[in-house]
């Protein structure tokens, strides 16, 4: 049985292990740790089985800049599931649980730079359709948003800026 819950301090080693195994690299694990160290975590969830972390998702602050004003958003990622448990629904459960928690927390928008065939099942659409670009040069179909509160972004245009903590991680 898989349980989804908020991260605790005791989860750090398990979360690192999940990211290193899932990506066969330490890059994403280093990003998670850097964001955590700098206090740039909006929400961090762990998928747990038999007392061990088997999946993880992190949401961090981002800004959408529209000329002279800044609007808060939340960035999804990184997300990881142990390789032997991928394609079993754990990642989907993490995303859905995270979206629901953010929605109840009165957040307006979530942005993700991810697989264009994976995230639309959760309601993500290309950000360009909402007049939102990314501060980096990214493929249009891979940069997506989800409006958590309908009408949050109606009639505006802007560029997402990830927090400096994310870029430097």
Secondary structure, 3 states (H helix, E strand, C coil): CCEEEECCHHHHHHHHHHHHHHHCCCHHHHHHHHHHHCCCCCEEEEEEECCEEEEEEEEEEEEEEECCEEEEEEEEEEEEECHHHCCCCHHHHHHHHHHHHHHHCCCCEEEEECCCCCHHHHCCEEHHHHCEEECCCCCHHHEEEEECCCCCCCCCCEEEEECHHHHHC
